[in-house]
Amino acid sequence: MDFRGRWVMVTGASSGLGLEMARQLGRDHGANVVAVARRLERLEALKEELEPAGVQVVPVTADLTRQEEVDSAFERALDASGGLYGAVLNAGVTHFGDWRELDWDGFQRMLATNVTSVVRLSSLVLPHLIERRENGGVMLVSSMAGLAPVPYQAAYSGTKAFLVHYGCSLWHELRGEQVSLTTFAPGGIQTEMTSGDRFDALRGWLMPVDRCARSGLDGYRKRKYLHVPGVVYKVLSALNGVAPEPFASSRVAAQYRASLEALRRAKAESGS
């Protein structure tokens, strides 16, 4: 893919991986960016950062848990750009902790953000790209949590598993069309989403967000089928295919359980 001078929509562009991919698309690849997120002030800051580099940035505010705002974001992206070349469907939320702690409203928000908005936007973007016949493409941001069950992130892991199966299935269905579909499955990343104290004992496993974004965009540009970043994560991904599944997931469960128990002990000792 050649992004220079073309328009790419990025969801979840106000923080974390989405912000960094939007930044690198503009700064390093010369793309014009339709940046979609809820926080306008952060999108405006991205616009101020990138436009001196000679690219255009259009901030689009949307709550992707609401279908009418998903549809509106797509329409505003088309109005502003005149036509898209690609879309990075990155917006997502997580829950790290015991499954009982995730209330029903929280699960519904996660499902709407991680799954429903992605399916809706891909159903809008892909026909548009096919009609334009510019050999554009879509990247779905899943997670390594979608490649194997992740205890203490049960609901999140389930939503990301949907994206892996959905994205890889679409890759096959779209063969022969003038469009590509890449599924990106990073592991843990150093972002706002993992900044809470529950992740303190796991910091050593978190990948710097700029490296992760660079790898993701490389896989997107090369139109990869399923892309996992980093040597360590590629090895872990390969092991998921050869190790007995309950054994692999039990190792993750033990590590996450230890992190949560260490946090509980620290809070108990501090009296908070």
ChimeraX commands (.cxc) that place a marker at each C-alpha (Angstrom):
marker #1 position 0.00,0.00,0.00 radius 0.5
marker #1 position 1.10,3.56,-0.67 radius 0.5
marker #1 position -0.46,5.96,1.83 radius 0.5
marker #1 position 1.17,9.19,0.62 radius 0.5
marker #1 position -1.39,11.87,-0.14 radius 0.5
marker #1 position -4.27,9.47,0.49 radius 0.5
marker #1 position -6.91,9.46,3.23 radius 0.5
marker #1 position -6.92,6.86,6.00 radius 0.5
marker #1 position -9.47,6.71,8.80 radius 0.5
marker #1 position -8.19,5.67,12.25 radius 0.5
marker #1 position -10.58,4.91,15.10 radius 0.5
marker #1 position -9.54,5.27,18.72 radius 0.5
marker #1 position -7.11,7.94,17.55 radius 0.5
marker #1 position -7.05,10.04,20.72 radius 0.5
marker #1 position -4.72,7.82,22.75 radius 0.5
marker #1 position -2.58,4.71,22.83 radius 0.5
marker #1 position -2.02,2.61,19.76 radius 0.5
marker #1 position -4.58,4.49,17.65 radius 0.5
marker #1 position -2.94,7.84,18.35 radius 0.5
marker #1 position 0.51,6.48,17.54 radius 0.5
marker #1 position -0.63,4.83,14.30 radius 0.5
marker #1 position -2.38,8.03,13.22 radius 0.5
marker #1 position 0.78,9.97,14.06 radius 0.5
marker #1 position 3.04,7.61,12.10 radius 0.5
marker #1 position 0.67,7.44,9.13 radius 0.5
marker #1 position 0.88,11.22,8.80 radius 0.5
marker #1 position 4.47,11.85,9.83 radius 0.5
marker #1 position 6.22,8.83,8.28 radius 0.5
marker #1 position 3.91,7.78,5.43 radius 0.5
marker #1 position 2.50,11.14,4.28 radius 0.5
marker #1 position -1.12,10.05,4.75 radius 0.5
marker #1 position -4.00,12.40,5.39 radius 0.5
marker #1 position -5.84,11.19,8.47 radius 0.5
marker #1 position -9.49,11.14,9.51 radius 0.5
marker #1 position -9.00,10.75,13.27 radius 0.5
marker #1 position -12.04,9.30,15.08 radius 0.5
marker #1 position -12.48,9.28,18.87 radius 0.5
marker #1 position -14.61,10.78,21.64 radius 0.5
marker #1 position -12.13,13.40,22.96 radius 0.5
marker #1 position -12.06,16.36,20.58 radius 0.5
marker #1 position -9.26,18.21,22.38 radius 0.5
marker #1 position -6.88,15.30,21.82 radius 0.5
marker #1 position -7.81,15.03,18.17 radius 0.5
marker #1 position -7.22,18.76,17.76 radius 0.5
marker #1 position -3.79,18.33,19.38 radius 0.5
marker #1 position -2.97,15.61,16.83 radius 0.5
marker #1 position -4.06,17.94,14.02 radius 0.5
marker #1 position -1.78,20.71,15.32 radius 0.5
marker #1 position 1.09,18.24,15.58 radius 0.5
marker #1 position 0.81,16.76,12.09 radius 0.5
marker #1 position -0.33,19.58,9.80 radius 0.5
marker #1 position 3.05,21.40,9.85 radius 0.5
marker #1 position 4.41,18.23,8.20 radius 0.5
marker #1 position 2.20,18.98,5.19 radius 0.5
marker #1 position -0.59,16.46,5.80 radius 0.5
marker #1 position -4.25,17.06,6.57 radius 0.5
marker #1 position -6.02,15.84,9.70 radius 0.5
marker #1 position -9.79,15.87,10.14 radius 0.5
marker #1 position -10.98,15.29,13.73 radius 0.5
marker #1 position -14.28,13.38,13.95 radius 0.5
marker #1 position -15.85,12.91,17.37 radius 0.5
marker #1 position -17.97,9.79,17.86 radius 0.5
marker #1 position -19.08,7.41,20.57 radius 0.5
marker #1 position -18.63,4.07,18.82 radius 0.5
marker #1 position -20.96,2.30,21.24 radius 0.5
marker #1 position -23.83,4.04,19.38 radius 0.5
marker #1 position -24.62,2.85,15.85 radius 0.5
marker #1 position -25.94,6.23,14.72 radius 0.5
marker #1 position -22.59,7.81,15.66 radius 0.5
marker #1 position -20.66,5.03,13.91 radius 0.5
marker #1 position -22.63,5.69,10.72 radius 0.5
marker #1 position -22.22,9.45,11.12 radius 0.5
marker #1 position -18.45,9.09,11.59 radius 0.5
marker #1 position -18.19,7.20,8.30 radius 0.5
marker #1 position -20.29,9.77,6.45 radius 0.5
marker #1 position -18.28,12.66,7.89 radius 0.5
marker #1 position -15.07,10.89,6.90 radius 0.5
marker #1 position -16.29,10.66,3.30 radius 0.5
marker #1 position -17.47,14.27,3.27 radius 0.5
marker #1 position -14.12,15.53,4.55 radius 0.5
marker #1 position -11.88,13.35,2.41 radius 0.5
marker #1 position -13.82,12.91,-0.80 radius 0.5
marker #1 position -13.01,9.22,-0.55 radius 0.5
marker #1 position -10.98,6.90,1.66 radius 0.5
marker #1 position -7.99,4.74,0.73 radius 0.5
marker #1 position -7.98,2.79,3.99 radius 0.5
marker #1 position -9.18,2.40,7.54 radius 0.5
marker #1 position -7.50,1.24,10.74 radius 0.5
marker #1 position -10.30,-0.03,13.00 radius 0.5
marker #1 position -8.47,0.16,16.29 radius 0.5
marker #1 position -10.89,1.44,18.96 radius 0.5
marker #1 position -11.26,-0.96,21.86 radius 0.5
marker #1 position -11.66,-1.27,25.63 radius 0.5
marker #1 position -10.59,-3.97,28.08 radius 0.5
marker #1 position -11.28,-5.34,31.53 radius 0.5
marker #1 position -8.46,-6.92,33.52 radius 0.5
marker #1 position -9.63,-8.68,36.67 radius 0.5
marker #1 position -12.05,-11.27,37.99 radius 0.5
marker #1 position -14.97,-11.88,35.61 radius 0.5
marker #1 position -17.47,-10.98,38.37 radius 0.5
marker #1 position -16.14,-7.41,38.47 radius 0.5
marker #1 position -17.33,-6.63,34.93 radius 0.5
marker #1 position -20.94,-5.49,35.21 radius 0.5
marker #1 position -23.48,-5.96,32.44 radius 0.5
marker #1 position -23.34,-2.36,31.24 radius 0.5
marker #1 position -19.55,-2.60,31.06 radius 0.5
marker #1 position -19.76,-5.76,28.99 radius 0.5
marker #1 position -22.29,-4.19,26.63 radius 0.5
marker #1 position -19.97,-1.20,26.11 radius 0.5
marker #1 position -17.06,-3.55,25.43 radius 0.5
marker #1 position -19.07,-5.60,22.96 radius 0.5
marker #1 position -20.33,-2.50,21.16 radius 0.5
marker #1 position -16.85,-0.94,20.92 radius 0.5
marker #1 position -14.71,-4.01,20.23 radius 0.5
marker #1 position -17.09,-5.98,18.01 radius 0.5
marker #1 position -20.24,-4.22,16.79 radius 0.5
marker #1 position -18.59,-0.96,15.71 radius 0.5
marker #1 position -15.87,-2.89,13.86 radius 0.5
marker #1 position -18.36,-5.03,11.96 radius 0.5
marker #1 position -20.49,-1.99,11.16 radius 0.5
marker #1 position -17.56,0.14,9.95 radius 0.5
marker #1 position -16.04,-2.66,7.92 radius 0.5
marker #1 position -19.43,-3.25,6.27 radius 0.5
marker #1 position -19.44,0.43,5.28 radius 0.5
marker #1 position -15.77,0.91,4.40 radius 0.5
marker #1 position -15.05,-2.24,2.39 radius 0.5
marker #1 position -17.74,-1.69,-0.31 radius 0.5
marker #1 position -16.57,1.92,-0.58 radius 0.5
marker #1 position -12.97,0.84,-1.13 radius 0.5
marker #1 position -13.96,-1.83,-3.64 radius 0.5
marker #1 position -16.00,0.69,-5.61 radius 0.5
marker #1 position -13.10,3.18,-5.71 radius 0.5
marker #1 position -10.77,0.54,-7.22 radius 0.5
marker #1 position -7.60,2.06,-5.75 radius 0.5
marker #1 position -6.36,-1.16,-4.11 radius 0.5
marker #1 position -6.94,0.25,-0.65 radius 0.5
marker #1 position -7.25,-1.77,2.51 radius 0.5
marker #1 position -8.60,-2.18,6.03 radius 0.5
marker #1 position -6.74,-3.25,9.16 radius 0.5
marker #1 position -8.62,-4.69,12.13 radius 0.5
marker #1 position -6.75,-4.36,15.43 radius 0.5
marker #1 position -7.35,-7.50,17.45 radius 0.5
marker #1 position -4.95,-8.84,20.08 radius 0.5
marker #1 position -2.92,-11.90,21.02 radius 0.5
marker #1 position -5.73,-12.32,23.56 radius 0.5
marker #1 position -7.80,-13.30,20.54 radius 0.5
marker #1 position -5.42,-16.11,19.58 radius 0.5
marker #1 position -5.75,-18.05,22.86 radius 0.5
marker #1 position -8.00,-17.82,25.95 radius 0.5
marker #1 position -6.78,-15.25,28.48 radius 0.5
marker #1 position -8.02,-15.77,32.05 radius 0.5
marker #1 position -8.77,-12.52,33.93 radius 0.5
marker #1 position -9.50,-10.90,30.58 radius 0.5
marker #1 position -12.23,-13.36,29.65 radius 0.5
marker #1 position -14.71,-10.99,27.97 radius 0.5
marker #1 position -11.98,-8.98,26.25 radius 0.5
marker #1 position -10.34,-12.17,24.99 radius 0.5
marker #1 position -13.68,-13.30,23.59 radius 0.5
marker #1 position -14.25,-10.05,21.70 radius 0.5
marker #1 position -10.76,-10.14,20.23 radius 0.5
marker #1 position -11.15,-13.80,19.21 radius 0.5
marker #1 position -14.21,-12.70,17.23 radius 0.5
marker #1 position -12.09,-10.12,15.39 radius 0.5
marker #1 position -9.41,-12.69,14.51 radius 0.5
marker #1 position -11.96,-15.10,13.05 radius 0.5
marker #1 position -13.96,-12.33,11.39 radius 0.5
marker #1 position -10.92,-10.60,9.87 radius 0.5
marker #1 position -9.22,-13.77,8.66 radius 0.5
marker #1 position -12.49,-15.03,7.18 radius 0.5
marker #1 position -12.97,-11.76,5.30 radius 0.5
marker #1 position -9.42,-12.01,3.95 radius 0.5
marker #1 position -10.44,-15.18,2.13 radius 0.5
marker #1 position -13.77,-13.76,0.94 radius 0.5
marker #1 position -12.06,-10.64,-0.45 radius 0.5
marker #1 position -9.48,-12.49,-2.54 radius 0.5
marker #1 position -9.75,-11.26,-6.11 radius 0.5
marker #1 position -11.20,-7.90,-5.06 radius 0.5
marker #1 position -9.20,-4.68,-5.28 radius 0.5
marker #1 position -8.94,-4.37,-1.51 radius 0.5
marker #1 position -6.99,-6.03,1.30 radius 0.5
marker #1 position -7.92,-7.02,4.86 radius 0.5
marker #1 position -5.22,-7.36,7.52 radius 0.5
marker #1 position -5.78,-8.52,11.10 radius 0.5
marker #1 position -3.23,-7.18,13.60 radius 0.5
marker #1 position -2.80,-9.05,16.88 radius 0.5
marker #1 position -0.40,-7.26,19.26 radius 0.5
marker #1 position 0.33,-8.40,22.79 radius 0.5
marker #1 position 0.37,-6.07,25.78 radius 0.5
marker #1 position 1.31,-2.47,24.95 radius 0.5
marker #1 position 2.45,0.48,27.07 radius 0.5
marker #1 position -0.62,2.69,26.69 radius 0.5
marker #1 position -3.21,4.55,28.72 radius 0.5
marker #1 position -5.30,1.35,28.74 radius 0.5
marker #1 position -2.56,-0.52,30.65 radius 0.5
marker #1 position -1.50,2.37,32.90 radius 0.5
marker #1 position -3.50,1.24,35.96 radius 0.5
marker #1 position -1.90,-0.34,39.00 radius 0.5
marker #1 position -3.36,-3.75,38.09 radius 0.5
marker #1 position -0.73,-3.95,35.37 radius 0.5
marker #1 position 2.23,-2.99,37.61 radius 0.5
marker #1 position 3.61,-6.54,37.87 radius 0.5
marker #1 position 3.27,-7.02,34.09 radius 0.5
marker #1 position 5.19,-3.96,32.88 radius 0.5
marker #1 position 8.11,-6.05,31.62 radius 0.5
marker #1 position 5.84,-7.75,29.10 radius 0.5
marker #1 position 4.41,-4.55,27.63 radius 0.5
marker #1 position 5.71,-3.41,24.24 radius 0.5
marker #1 position 6.50,0.29,23.65 radius 0.5
marker #1 position 3.59,1.77,21.74 radius 0.5
marker #1 position 5.71,3.38,19.01 radius 0.5
marker #1 position 7.35,0.04,18.15 radius 0.5
marker #1 position 4.01,-1.71,18.13 radius 0.5
marker #1 position 2.44,0.90,15.86 radius 0.5
marker #1 position 5.39,0.76,13.46 radius 0.5
marker #1 position 5.10,-3.03,13.21 radius 0.5
marker #1 position 1.34,-2.87,12.75 radius 0.5
marker #1 position 1.58,-0.35,9.94 radius 0.5
marker #1 position 4.29,-2.43,8.27 radius 0.5
marker #1 position 1.97,-5.44,8.29 radius 0.5
marker #1 position -0.89,-3.27,6.99 radius 0.5
marker #1 position 1.25,-1.79,4.22 radius 0.5
marker #1 position 2.37,-5.30,3.15 radius 0.5
marker #1 position -1.25,-6.54,3.21 radius 0.5
marker #1 position -0.52,-9.36,5.64 radius 0.5
marker #1 position -3.19,-11.89,6.57 radius 0.5
marker #1 position -2.58,-12.07,10.34 radius 0.5
marker #1 position 0.26,-10.00,11.78 radius 0.5
marker #1 position 1.81,-10.42,15.25 radius 0.5
marker #1 position 4.50,-7.86,16.21 radius 0.5
marker #1 position 7.84,-8.46,17.90 radius 0.5
marker #1 position 10.04,-11.54,18.17 radius 0.5
marker #1 position 8.83,-12.50,21.66 radius 0.5
marker #1 position 5.19,-12.27,20.68 radius 0.5
marker #1 position 5.76,-14.19,17.45 radius 0.5
marker #1 position 7.35,-17.01,19.50 radius 0.5
marker #1 position 4.47,-16.99,21.98 radius 0.5
marker #1 position 2.00,-17.01,19.12 radius 0.5
marker #1 position 3.76,-20.01,17.56 radius 0.5
marker #1 position 3.78,-21.83,20.90 radius 0.5
marker #1 position 0.03,-21.36,21.14 radius 0.5
marker #1 position -0.19,-23.59,18.10 radius 0.5
marker #1 position 1.92,-26.43,19.52 radius 0.5
marker #1 position 1.45,-26.36,23.30 radius 0.5
marker #1 position -1.65,-27.98,24.79 radius 0.5
marker #1 position -4.14,-25.12,25.13 radius 0.5
marker #1 position -5.04,-25.61,28.83 radius 0.5
marker #1 position -1.32,-25.58,29.69 radius 0.5
marker #1 position -0.62,-22.37,27.76 radius 0.5
marker #1 position -3.62,-20.56,29.23 radius 0.5
marker #1 position -2.84,-21.81,32.74 radius 0.5
marker #1 position 0.59,-20.12,32.55 radius 0.5
marker #1 position -1.08,-16.82,31.66 radius 0.5
marker #1 position -3.64,-17.34,34.42 radius 0.5
marker #1 position -0.90,-17.89,37.00 radius 0.5
marker #1 position 0.94,-14.76,35.99 radius 0.5
marker #1 position -2.18,-12.58,35.96 radius 0.5
marker #1 position -3.46,-14.04,39.23 radius 0.5
marker #1 position -0.14,-13.25,40.90 radius 0.5
marker #1 position -0.30,-9.66,39.63 radius 0.5
marker #1 position -3.84,-9.15,40.96 radius 0.5
marker #1 position -3.04,-10.78,44.31 radius 0.5
marker #1 position 0.05,-8.59,44.73 radius 0.5
marker #1 position -2.13,-5.54,44.16 radius 0.5
marker #1 position -4.73,-6.74,46.69 radius 0.5
marker #1 position -2.00,-7.34,49.30 radius 0.5
marker #1 position -0.53,-3.89,48.71 radius 0.5
marker #1 position -3.93,-2.27,49.15 radius 0.5
marker #1 position -4.64,-4.27,52.30 radius 0.5
marker #1 position -1.30,-3.28,53.82 radius 0.5
marker #1 position -1.87,0.38,53.00 radius 0.5
marker #1 position -5.42,0.28,54.34 radius 0.5
marker #1 position -6.91,1.58,51.08 radius 0.5
marker link #1:1,2 radius 0.2
marker link #1:2,3 radius 0.2
marker link #1:3,4 radius 0.2
marker link #1:4,5 radius 0.2
marker link #1:5,6 radius 0.2
marker link #1:6,7 radius 0.2
marker link #1:7,8 radius 0.2
marker link #1:8,9 radius 0.2
marker link #1:9,10 radius 0.2
marker link #1:10,11 radius 0.2
marker link #1:11,12 radius 0.2
marker link #1:12,13 radius 0.2
marker link #1:13,14 radius 0.2
marker link #1:14,15 radius 0.2
marker link #1:15,16 radius 0.2
marker link #1:16,17 radius 0.2
marker link #1:17,18 radius 0.2
marker link #1:18,19 radius 0.2
marker link #1:19,20 radius 0.2
marker link #1:20,21 radius 0.2
marker link #1:21,22 radius 0.2
marker link #1:22,23 radius 0.2
marker link #1:23,24 radius 0.2
marker link #1:24,25 radius 0.2
marker link #1:25,26 radius 0.2
marker link #1:26,27 radius 0.2
marker link #1:27,28 radius 0.2
marker link #1:28,29 radius 0.2
marker link #1:29,30 radius 0.2
marker link #1:30,31 radius 0.2
marker link #1:31,32 radius 0.2
marker link #1:32,33 radius 0.2
marker link #1:33,34 radius 0.2
marker link #1:34,35 radius 0.2
marker link #1:35,36 radius 0.2
marker link #1:36,37 radius 0.2
marker link #1:37,38 radius 0.2
marker link #1:38,39 radius 0.2
marker link #1:39,40 radius 0.2
marker link #1:40,41 radius 0.2
marker link #1:41,42 radius 0.2
marker link #1:42,43 radius 0.2
marker link #1:43,44 radius 0.2
marker link #1:44,45 radius 0.2
marker link #1:45,46 radius 0.2
marker link #1:46,47 radius 0.2
marker link #1:47,48 radius 0.2
marker link #1:48,49 radius 0.2
marker link #1:49,50 radius 0.2
marker link #1:50,51 radius 0.2
marker link #1:51,52 radius 0.2
marker link #1:52,53 radius 0.2
marker link #1:53,54 radius 0.2
marker link #1:54,55 radius 0.2
marker link #1:55,56 radius 0.2
marker link #1:56,57 radius 0.2
marker link #1:57,58 radius 0.2
marker link #1:58,59 radius 0.2
marker link #1:59,60 radius 0.2
marker link #1:60,61 radius 0.2
marker link #1:61,62 radius 0.2
marker link #1:62,63 radius 0.2
marker link #1:63,64 radius 0.2
marker link #1:64,65 radius 0.2
marker link #1:65,66 radius 0.2
marker link #1:66,67 radius 0.2
marker link #1:67,68 radius 0.2
marker link #1:68,69 radius 0.2
marker link #1:69,70 radius 0.2
marker link #1:70,71 radius 0.2
marker link #1:71,72 radius 0.2
marker link #1:72,73 radius 0.2
marker link #1:73,74 radius 0.2
marker link #1:74,75 radius 0.2
marker link #1:75,76 radius 0.2
marker link #1:76,77 radius 0.2
marker link #1:77,78 radius 0.2
marker link #1:78,79 radius 0.2
marker link #1:79,80 radius 0.2
marker link #1:80,81 radius 0.2
marker link #1:81,82 radius 0.2
marker link #1:82,83 radius 0.2
marker link #1:83,84 radius 0.2
marker link #1:84,85 radius 0.2
marker link #1:85,86 radius 0.2
marker link #1:86,87 radius 0.2
marker link #1:87,88 radius 0.2
marker link #1:88,89 radius 0.2
marker link #1:89,90 radius 0.2
marker link #1:90,91 radius 0.2
marker link #1:91,92 radius 0.2
marker link #1:92,93 radius 0.2
marker link #1:93,94 radius 0.2
marker link #1:94,95 radius 0.2
marker link #1:95,96 radius 0.2
marker link #1:96,97 radius 0.2
marker link #1:97,98 radius 0.2
marker link #1:98,99 radius 0.2
marker link #1:99,100 radius 0.2
marker link #1:100,101 radius 0.2
marker link #1:101,102 radius 0.2
marker link #1:102,103 radius 0.2
marker link #1:103,104 radius 0.2
marker link #1:104,105 radius 0.2
marker link #1:105,106 radius 0.2
marker link #1:106,107 radius 0.2
marker link #1:107,108 radius 0.2
marker link #1:108,109 radius 0.2
marker link #1:109,110 radius 0.2
marker link #1:110,111 radius 0.2
marker link #1:111,112 radius 0.2
marker link #1:112,113 radius 0.2
marker link #1:113,114 radius 0.2
marker link #1:114,115 radius 0.2
marker link #1:115,116 radius 0.2
marker link #1:116,117 radius 0.2
marker link #1:117,118 radius 0.2
marker link #1:118,119 radius 0.2
marker link #1:119,120 radius 0.2
marker link #1:120,121 radius 0.2
marker link #1:121,122 radius 0.2
marker link #1:122,123 radius 0.2
marker link #1:123,124 radius 0.2
marker link #1:124,125 radius 0.2
marker link #1:125,126 radius 0.2
marker link #1:126,127 radius 0.2
marker link #1:127,128 radius 0.2
marker link #1:128,129 radius 0.2
marker link #1:129,130 radius 0.2
marker link #1:130,131 radius 0.2
marker link #1:131,132 radius 0.2
marker link #1:132,133 radius 0.2
marker link #1:133,134 radius 0.2
marker link #1:134,135 radius 0.2
marker link #1:135,136 radius 0.2
marker link #1:136,137 radius 0.2
marker link #1:137,138 radius 0.2
marker link #1:138,139 radius 0.2
marker link #1:139,140 radius 0.2
marker link #1:140,141 radius 0.2
marker link #1:141,142 radius 0.2
marker link #1:142,143 radius 0.2
marker link #1:143,144 radius 0.2
marker link #1:144,145 radius 0.2
marker link #1:145,146 radius 0.2
marker link #1:146,147 radius 0.2
marker link #1:147,148 radius 0.2
marker link #1:148,149 radius 0.2
marker link #1:149,150 radius 0.2
marker link #1:150,151 radius 0.2
marker link #1:151,152 radius 0.2
marker link #1:152,153 radius 0.2
marker link #1:153,154 radius 0.2
marker link #1:154,155 radius 0.2
marker link #1:155,156 radius 0.2
marker link #1:156,157 radius 0.2
marker link #1:157,158 radius 0.2
marker link #1:158,159 radius 0.2
marker link #1:159,160 radius 0.2
marker link #1:160,161 radius 0.2
marker link #1:161,162 radius 0.2
marker link #1:162,163 radius 0.2
marker link #1:163,164 radius 0.2
marker link #1:164,165 radius 0.2
marker link #1:165,166 radius 0.2
marker link #1:166,167 radius 0.2
marker link #1:167,168 radius 0.2
marker link #1:168,169 radius 0.2
marker link #1:169,170 radius 0.2
marker link #1:170,171 radius 0.2
marker link #1:171,172 radius 0.2
marker link #1:172,173 radius 0.2
marker link #1:173,174 radius 0.2
marker link #1:174,175 radius 0.2
marker link #1:175,176 radius 0.2
marker link #1:176,177 radius 0.2
marker link #1:177,178 radius 0.2
marker link #1:178,179 radius 0.2
marker link #1:179,180 radius 0.2
marker link #1:180,181 radius 0.2
marker link #1:181,182 radius 0.2
marker link #1:182,183 radius 0.2
marker link #1:183,184 radius 0.2
marker link #1:184,185 radius 0.2
marker link #1:185,186 radius 0.2
marker link #1:186,187 radius 0.2
marker link #1:187,188 radius 0.2
marker link #1:188,189 radius 0.2
marker link #1:189,190 radius 0.2
marker link #1:190,191 radius 0.2
marker link #1:191,192 radius 0.2
marker link #1:192,193 radius 0.2
marker link #1:193,194 radius 0.2
marker link #1:194,195 radius 0.2
marker link #1:195,196 radius 0.2
marker link #1:196,197 radius 0.2
marker link #1:197,198 radius 0.2
marker link #1:198,199 radius 0.2
marker link #1:199,200 radius 0.2
marker link #1:200,201 radius 0.2
marker link #1:201,202 radius 0.2
marker link #1:202,203 radius 0.2
marker link #1:203,204 radius 0.2
marker link #1:204,205 radius 0.2
marker link #1:205,206 radius 0.2
marker link #1:206,207 radius 0.2
marker link #1:207,208 radius 0.2
marker link #1:208,209 radius 0.2
marker link #1:209,210 radius 0.2
marker link #1:210,211 radius 0.2
marker link #1:211,212 radius 0.2
marker link #1:212,213 radius 0.2
marker link #1:213,214 radius 0.2
marker link #1:214,215 radius 0.2
marker link #1:215,216 radius 0.2
marker link #1:216,217 radius 0.2
marker link #1:217,218 radius 0.2
marker link #1:218,219 radius 0.2
marker link #1:219,220 radius 0.2
marker link #1:220,221 radius 0.2
marker link #1:221,222 radius 0.2
marker link #1:222,223 radius 0.2
marker link #1:223,224 radius 0.2
marker link #1:224,225 radius 0.2
marker link #1:225,226 radius 0.2
marker link #1:226,227 radius 0.2
marker link #1:227,228 radius 0.2
marker link #1:228,229 radius 0.2
marker link #1:229,230 radius 0.2
marker link #1:230,231 radius 0.2
marker link #1:231,232 radius 0.2
marker link #1:232,233 radius 0.2
marker link #1:233,234 radius 0.2
marker link #1:234,235 radius 0.2
marker link #1:235,236 radius 0.2
marker link #1:236,237 radius 0.2
marker link #1:237,238 radius 0.2
marker link #1:238,239 radius 0.2
marker link #1:239,240 radius 0.2
marker link #1:240,241 radius 0.2
marker link #1:241,242 radius 0.2
marker link #1:242,243 radius 0.2
marker link #1:243,244 radius 0.2
marker link #1:244,245 radius 0.2
marker link #1:245,246 radius 0.2
marker link #1:246,247 radius 0.2
marker link #1:247,248 radius 0.2
marker link #1:248,249 radius 0.2
marker link #1:249,250 radius 0.2
marker link #1:250,251 radius 0.2
marker link #1:251,252 radius 0.2
marker link #1:252,253 radius 0.2
marker link #1:253,254 radius 0.2
marker link #1:254,255 radius 0.2
marker link #1:255,256 radius 0.2
marker link #1:256,257 radius 0.2
marker link #1:257,258 radius 0.2
marker link #1:258,259 radius 0.2
marker link #1:259,260 radius 0.2
marker link #1:260,261 radius 0.2
marker link #1:261,262 radius 0.2
marker link #1:262,263 radius 0.2
marker link #1:263,264 radius 0.2
marker link #1:264,265 radius 0.2
marker link #1:265,266 radius 0.2
marker link #1:266,267 radius 0.2
marker link #1:267,268 radius 0.2
marker link #1:268,269 radius 0.2
marker link #1:269,270 radius 0.2
marker link #1:270,271 radius 0.2
marker link #1:271,272 radius 0.2
view
